[in-house]
Amino acid sequence: MKAIVDLKRLLAVAFVLAGVAAADHVGAQVGPPPAPEEENLRVFLDCQRCDFDYFRQEVPFVNYVRDRMDAQLHVLVTQQSTGAGGLAYTFHFIGLGALDTRQDTLQYVSQPDETDDETRAGMVRTFKLGLVPYVASTPLGSRLDVRYQGPRGVPTAEEAADPWNLWVFRARASVEVEGESRSSDRSFDGSFGANRTTEDFKLDLSLRGSYEERKFELSSGEELTSTSNDHELEGTAVWSLGPHWSWGVTGSATVSTRLNQDRAGRFGPAVEYNIFPWNESTRRQVTFFYALEAAAFDYEEITLFEKTSETRLEQTLEASAAFEQPWGEIDASVEWSNFMDDFAQHRLDLFARLEIRLFRGLSLDMDMNAARVKNQIYVPREDIPDEDVLLERRQLGTDFEYGFDIGFSYTFGSVFNNVVNPRMSRGGNGGQYH
């Protein structure tokens, strides 16, 4: 009998709580009703580096659709690195249907010391500005308001003196230690970079280094230790020769256990031509690159060609194309390099990456790379020990390399994608930047 009474009390409490929740929900609805969904501009946000939940929360006055075929406005967001180390996000507003006569472009440039929150806030602010002329033509236009925040005494770029003269420096260092009862791994990595970028000239210098030590205890009780060093200093200077042509010089110095190189250096001139003007590079570019470099090598071990050191002249020719358009993305390149005194010692690389919307809801993703390898002049004459093969401490001789990945995705159902609900989002990022 007591159990029945307790059950009745629990049910009564549950009904009371449900009533309170319903009352709160009704109270929350008090106020001006939301605009009918059919009045909202239908937007397809096409962005690889956007926090979609944040965009939907901060810009609720449009309908987000998951397929451009259902959109009135396609917003394509592309990005490129800046000389200061930040990113330039270009928003391409492309009208569709009745709005297909209008296109606009806005840009947001992030600073290298910005937090993710500051970057996404700047991107959303740019997104809102670009939406204004399109939303203004809908019934929701009468609800728009424009506000202006006046300057706070911060000097403009022209007024501010730059003590660094456009130089930007980057430094990084890391240590990683892992271990088990019978194995341990420790590695040290570091890099330093400096660059100065203007419209007419770019100078980029970088220094990278890594050291790794791995220890294993075998079943016999013997301890196996493997170490590797890889260090590289690179530099590139590029001068603009107009909207299509560029020329420059490249150089590098390398130390690499994996490539059997005690020391290696390259230096020489290069030239590049882009079919499209460089100011269109965020959307499309087709380039042709040629470099002629003097290359000097000093090997750790004698090579298959009975060399401990040598100096060669090497040429490189590359043709590449990159398109980021409303229908998808294509990146492809073909690169040929050879030693001038022996064309049989050459390398041919092919690369392609496709992301194409075939039709409503169906997309194709493909990555492919293949190489004909005939220029491994650094391979040691002696057989590479098994432990170096297993630990990938040395690069093996080969005639070819390849890789291929293909996938299709298909989505269907409701065209709208406005609601944000991050509850129980496993994985630690709450759905950010997908």
C-alpha positions in Angstrom: 0.0 0.0 0.0 2.9 2.4 0.9 4.5 1.7 -2.5 1.2 2.7 -4.3 1.1 6.0 -2.3 4.7 6.8 -3.2 4.0 6.1 -6.8 1.0 8.5 -6.8 3.2 11.2 -5.2 5.9 10.8 -7.9 3.3 11.0 -10.6 1.8 14.1 -9.1 5.3 15.8 -8.9 6.0 14.8 -12.5 2.7 16.5 -13.7 3.5 19.6 -11.8 7.0 19.9 -13.3 5.6 19.2 -16.8 3.1 22.0 -16.3 5.8 24.4 -15.1 8.0 23.6 -18.2 5.0 24.1 -20.5 4.3 27.4 -18.9 7.9 28.5 -19.3 7.8 27.5 -22.9 4.6 29.5 -23.6 6.1 32.4 -21.8 9.2 32.2 -23.9 7.0 32.6 -27.0 5.6 35.9 -25.9 6.8 38.7 -28.2 6.8 39.4 -31.9 6.3 36.2 -33.9 9.2 35.1 -36.1 9.0 35.8 -39.8 7.5 33.0 -41.9 10.2 30.7 -43.3 9.2 31.4 -46.8 10.2 35.1 -46.3 13.7 34.3 -45.3 16.5 34.3 -47.9 17.6 30.8 -48.7 21.4 30.6 -48.4 23.9 27.9 -49.2 27.0 28.5 -47.1 29.9 26.8 -48.9 32.8 27.0 -46.5 35.6 24.6 -45.5 36.7 26.6 -42.5 33.5 27.9 -40.9 31.9 27.2 -37.5 28.5 26.5 -38.9 26.8 26.3 -35.5 28.1 29.8 -34.7 27.0 31.2 -38.0 23.5 29.9 -37.6 23.3 31.3 -34.1 24.7 34.7 -35.0 22.8 35.1 -38.3 19.3 33.7 -37.7 17.5 35.9 -40.3 18.2 33.6 -43.3 17.3 30.0 -44.1 20.4 27.8 -44.4 19.9 25.1 -47.0 22.2 22.1 -47.5 22.1 22.0 -51.3 22.8 25.0 -53.6 20.0 23.8 -55.9 17.5 25.0 -53.2 19.3 28.3 -52.6 18.7 31.9 -53.7 22.2 32.9 -52.7 25.4 30.8 -52.8 28.1 32.1 -50.5 31.5 30.5 -51.5 34.3 31.2 -48.9 37.9 30.7 -50.1 41.1 31.3 -48.1 44.7 32.1 -48.7 47.7 32.7 -46.4 48.8 36.3 -45.9 52.4 37.5 -45.6 51.8 38.3 -41.9 50.9 34.6 -41.2 47.2 35.1 -41.0 44.5 34.1 -43.5 42.5 36.1 -46.0 38.9 34.8 -46.2 37.2 35.9 -49.4 33.4 35.7 -49.4 31.9 35.3 -52.9 28.2 36.1 -52.9 26.6 34.5 -56.0 22.9 35.2 -56.6 20.8 32.3 -58.0 17.4 32.2 -59.7 15.8 35.6 -59.6 19.1 37.0 -58.1 21.4 35.6 -60.7 22.3 39.1 -62.0 24.0 40.1 -58.8 27.4 39.0 -57.5 29.5 40.6 -54.7 32.9 39.9 -53.1 34.0 40.8 -49.5 37.1 39.9 -47.6 38.1 39.3 -44.0 41.8 39.1 -43.1 42.7 37.4 -39.8 45.8 38.3 -37.8 48.3 35.5 -36.8 47.7 36.2 -33.1 43.9 36.0 -33.3 42.0 33.4 -31.3 39.5 31.1 -33.1 36.7 33.1 -31.5 38.0 36.4 -32.8 38.4 34.9 -36.3 34.9 33.4 -36.4 33.4 36.7 -35.2 35.2 38.6 -38.0 34.0 36.1 -40.5 30.4 36.4 -39.3 30.6 40.2 -39.4 31.7 40.0 -43.0 29.0 37.5 -43.8 26.3 39.8 -42.4 27.6 42.8 -44.4 27.5 40.8 -47.6 23.9 39.5 -46.9 22.5 43.0 -46.6 21.7 43.9 -50.3 20.2 40.4 -50.8 18.0 40.4 -47.7 17.0 44.0 -48.4 15.2 42.8 -51.5 13.0 40.3 -49.5 10.1 41.1 -47.1 12.6 40.9 -44.3 14.3 44.0 -45.6 12.1 46.3 -43.6 13.4 44.6 -40.4 17.0 45.4 -41.1 18.9 48.1 -39.3 22.4 49.4 -39.9 24.7 50.5 -37.0 28.0 52.2 -37.2 30.8 51.9 -34.6 33.0 55.0 -34.7 36.8 54.9 -34.6 38.5 54.7 -31.3 41.6 56.7 -32.1 43.4 53.8 -33.7 45.6 55.1 -36.6 45.2 53.7 -40.1 47.8 51.5 -41.8 49.1 54.6 -43.7 49.4 56.7 -40.5 50.9 54.0 -38.3 54.7 53.6 -38.4 55.8 50.0 -38.9 59.0 49.3 -36.9 59.2 45.9 -38.4 59.1 47.1 -42.0 56.6 44.4 -43.0 58.8 41.6 -41.6 56.9 38.7 -39.8 58.7 36.1 -37.8 57.4 32.7 -36.5 59.0 30.3 -34.1 57.9 26.9 -32.8 59.3 24.1 -30.7 57.9 20.9 -29.4 59.0 17.8 -27.4 57.1 14.5 -27.5 57.8 11.5 -25.2 56.0 8.2 -25.3 56.8 4.9 -23.7 55.7 1.5 -22.6 57.5 -1.2 -20.5 59.5 -2.4 -23.5 59.6 0.6 -25.8 60.2 4.3 -25.7 60.1 7.1 -28.2 61.2 10.7 -27.8 61.4 13.4 -30.5 62.3 17.1 -30.7 60.9 19.4 -33.4 61.5 23.0 -34.0 61.1 25.6 -36.8 61.7 29.3 -37.4 60.4 31.4 -40.2 60.7 34.9 -41.5 59.0 36.6 -44.4 58.4 40.0 -45.9 55.6 40.3 -48.4 54.5 43.2 -50.6 52.6 43.4 -53.9 55.8 43.4 -55.9 58.2 41.3 -53.8 58.1 38.4 -51.5 61.0 37.0 -49.4 60.4 33.7 -47.4 62.9 32.0 -45.2 62.4 28.9 -43.1 64.4 26.6 -40.9 63.1 23.3 -39.7 64.7 20.6 -37.7 63.8 17.3 -36.0 65.5 14.5 -34.0 63.9 11.2 -33.0 65.2 8.4 -30.9 63.3 5.1 -30.6 64.2 2.2 -28.3 62.8 -1.3 -28.3 63.4 -4.4 -26.1 63.2 -7.5 -28.3 62.0 -10.9 -27.1 65.6 -12.1 -26.8 66.3 -9.3 -24.3 68.4 -7.3 -26.8 67.8 -3.6 -26.9 67.4 -1.9 -30.3 68.0 1.8 -30.7 67.3 3.9 -33.8 68.0 7.6 -34.2 67.2 10.0 -37.1 68.0 13.6 -37.9 66.3 15.8 -40.5 67.1 19.5 -40.8 66.3 21.9 -43.6 67.0 25.6 -44.4 64.9 27.0 -47.3 64.7 30.4 -48.9 62.7 31.9 -51.8 62.7 35.4 -53.2 60.0 36.3 -55.8 59.6 39.5 -57.9 56.4 40.4 -59.6 56.6 41.1 -63.4 52.9 42.1 -63.8 49.6 40.4 -63.5 50.8 37.1 -64.9 54.6 36.7 -64.7 56.9 36.2 -61.7 60.6 35.4 -61.4 62.8 34.5 -58.4 65.5 32.5 -56.9 65.2 29.4 -54.6 67.7 27.7 -52.4 67.9 25.1 -49.7 70.4 23.2 -47.4 69.4 19.8 -46.0 70.6 17.2 -43.6 68.6 13.9 -43.8 69.2 10.5 -42.3 66.3 9.1 -44.3 67.8 10.3 -47.6 71.4 9.3 -46.7 72.4 13.0 -46.9 75.1 14.3 -44.6 74.7 17.6 -46.4 72.8 18.7 -49.5 72.3 22.1 -51.1 70.3 23.6 -54.0 70.3 27.0 -55.5 69.0 28.5 -58.8 66.6 30.8 -60.7 62.9 30.2 -61.4 60.2 31.7 -63.4 56.4 31.3 -63.2 53.4 32.2 -65.5 49.7 32.3 -64.5 47.1 32.2 -67.3 44.7 34.2 -65.1 45.6 37.4 -63.3 47.0 36.8 -59.8 44.2 38.8 -58.2 41.8 36.0 -59.2 43.9 33.3 -57.5 41.4 32.6 -54.8 38.9 31.3 -57.4 41.1 30.0 -60.2 44.7 29.7 -61.4 46.6 27.7 -64.0 50.3 28.1 -63.6 53.5 27.0 -65.3 56.7 26.9 -63.3 60.4 26.3 -64.3 63.5 26.2 -62.2 67.1 25.4 -62.9 69.2 24.6 -59.8 72.8 23.6 -59.0 72.6 20.7 -56.5 75.5 19.5 -54.4 75.3 16.3 -52.2 77.6 14.8 -49.5 76.4 11.3 -48.5 76.6 9.5 -45.2 77.3 6.2 -47.0 78.6 5.4 -50.4 75.7 5.2 -52.9 74.7 2.6 -55.6 76.5 4.8 -58.1 79.8 4.6 -56.1 79.5 8.2 -55.0 80.3 9.8 -51.6 79.7 13.3 -52.9 78.7 15.0 -56.2 77.5 18.2 -57.8 74.8 18.1 -60.5 72.6 20.5 -62.4 68.8 19.8 -62.0 65.8 21.2 -63.8 62.1 21.2 -62.7 59.0 21.9 -64.8 55.5 22.0 -63.2 52.1 22.7 -64.6 49.3 23.1 -62.1 45.6 24.1 -62.0 43.4 25.0 -59.1 39.7 26.0 -59.3 37.3 26.7 -56.4 33.9 27.3 -57.9 30.3 26.8 -56.9 30.3 23.3 -58.5 33.2 22.1 -56.4 37.0 22.2 -56.3 39.8 20.8 -58.5 43.5 20.8 -57.8 45.8 19.0 -60.3 49.5 19.2 -61.2 52.1 17.4 -63.2 55.8 17.8 -62.3 58.9 16.7 -64.1 62.5 16.9 -62.8 65.7 15.5 -64.1 69.5 15.9 -63.9 70.8 17.8 -66.9 73.7 15.4 -67.5 71.5 12.3 -67.5 67.8 12.5 -68.4 67.4 8.8 -67.4 67.7 10.0 -63.8 64.4 11.7 -63.6 61.1 11.9 -61.6 57.5 12.4 -62.9 54.8 13.3 -60.4 51.0 13.4 -61.0 48.5 14.7 -58.5 44.8 15.4 -58.6 42.2 16.2 -56.0 38.5 16.6 -56.9 35.5 17.6 -54.9 32.6 17.9 -57.3 28.8 18.2 -56.8 27.5 15.9 -59.4 23.8 16.7 -58.9 21.4 17.4 -56.0 22.7 15.8 -52.9 25.4 13.7 -54.6 29.1 14.6 -54.3 32.3 13.0 -55.5 35.6 13.2 -53.5 38.8 11.9 -55.0 42.5 12.1 -54.2 45.1 10.6 -56.5 48.9 10.7 -56.7 51.4 8.7 -58.8 55.1 9.0 -59.5 57.7 7.4 -61.7 60.9 7.5 -59.7 64.3 7.2 -61.4 66.3 9.8 -59.5 67.2 8.1 -56.2 70.9 8.8 -56.5 71.2 8.8 -52.7 70.3 5.1 -52.1 73.2 3.4 -50.2 75.2 0.7 -51.9 75.0 -1.6 -48.9 71.8 -3.4 -48.0 69.6 -1.4 -45.6 69.3 -3.1 -42.2 65.8 -4.7 -41.5 65.3 -2.4 -38.4 65.8 0.7 -40.6 63.3 -0.6 -43.1 60.7 -1.4 -40.4 61.2 2.0 -38.7 61.3 3.9 -42.0 64.6 5.3 -41.0 65.9 4.9 -44.6 64.1 5.4 -47.8 64.0 2.3 -50.0 64.8 2.2 -53.7 61.7 2.1 -55.8 60.6 2.7 -59.4 57.2 4.1 -58.6 54.9 5.4 -55.9 51.1 5.7 -55.9 48.1 6.5 -53.8 44.3 6.6 -54.5 41.2 7.5 -52.5 37.7 7.9 -53.8 34.4 8.4 -52.1 30.8 9.4 -52.7 28.4 11.2 -50.4 24.7 11.5 -50.7 22.3 13.5 -48.5 18.5 13.8 -48.7 15.6 14.9 -46.6 14.7 18.4 -45.4 16.4 21.2 -47.3 16.7 23.4 -44.3 19.5 23.4 -41.8 18.8 26.2 -39.4 18.6 24.6 -36.0 21.6 24.5 -33.6 21.6 21.7 -30.9 25.1 20.7 -29.7 23.9 18.5 -26.9 25.9 15.3 -26.4 28.2 16.2 -29.4 30.9 13.6 -28.8 34.5 14.2 -29.9 35.3 17.4 -28.1 34.7 20.0 -30.7 31.0 20.5 -30.5 30.6 20.4 -34.2 32.9 23.3 -34.8 34.6 23.8 -38.2 33.0 20.9 -40.1 
